[in-house]
Amino acid sequence: GRGGETANFEFPLMTKAGVRIYVLLNATTRRDDQGNVIGVVGIGQDITGRRAQEREYTRLIDTANAPIFGVDTEGLVNVWNQCAMRLVGYCTNEVMGHSLVKEFITDDYKTAVQAVLDRALQGAETENFEFPLITKSGMHIEVLLNATARRDEQGCIIGVVGIGQDITARLAQENEYTKLIDTANAPIFGVDTQ
């Protein structure tokens, strides 16, 4: 037969026992030889478990003890957890749908961060990438980032998820340590183990 239009939509159904389940319906029009619509074929899939899994995943990300953000394929923020909120100072509705690179990354790092996102969108992971983020109050904080592709159930890349670590204090400590050694009134040298 002729190819019909296909639509996918999700909706809740109540079972006879009164349990609410979620169904993903794939509806395709059926046509006769003249091309007239004579009906619809619907194929349903119970996605209740998948939805519960997604909710659990979302809750885990949201309450994680590390700043986690996600962007879609256009680089627009679509995940921003509580830790990212506390660290950077922007709440979810201030960042969702905004460009991560254009609006929250310092100018000197825009190109490098965009390259990390582009690599992740092609399926390549980036580990321990260091870059400054601008907080809502205008402070610069140093973040160590692991970026990886986010995929849908079919395995198609739908965005990037980044897990960060605030290393501002550690870097300040290292700088302080270096300064102490440089200005110490004693000969100081280091030897490698090799």
Secondary structure, DSSP 4 states (H G I P E B T S, - for coil): -PPPPEEEEEEEEE-TTS-EEEEEEEEEEEE-TT--EEEEEEEEEE-HHHHHHHHHHHHHHHH-SS-EEEEETTSBEEEE-HHHHHHH---HHHHTTSBHHHHHB-GGGHHHHHHHHHHHHTT--EEEEEEEEE-TTS-EEEEEEEEEEEE-TT--EEEEEEEEEE-HHHHHHHHHHHHHHHH-SS--------
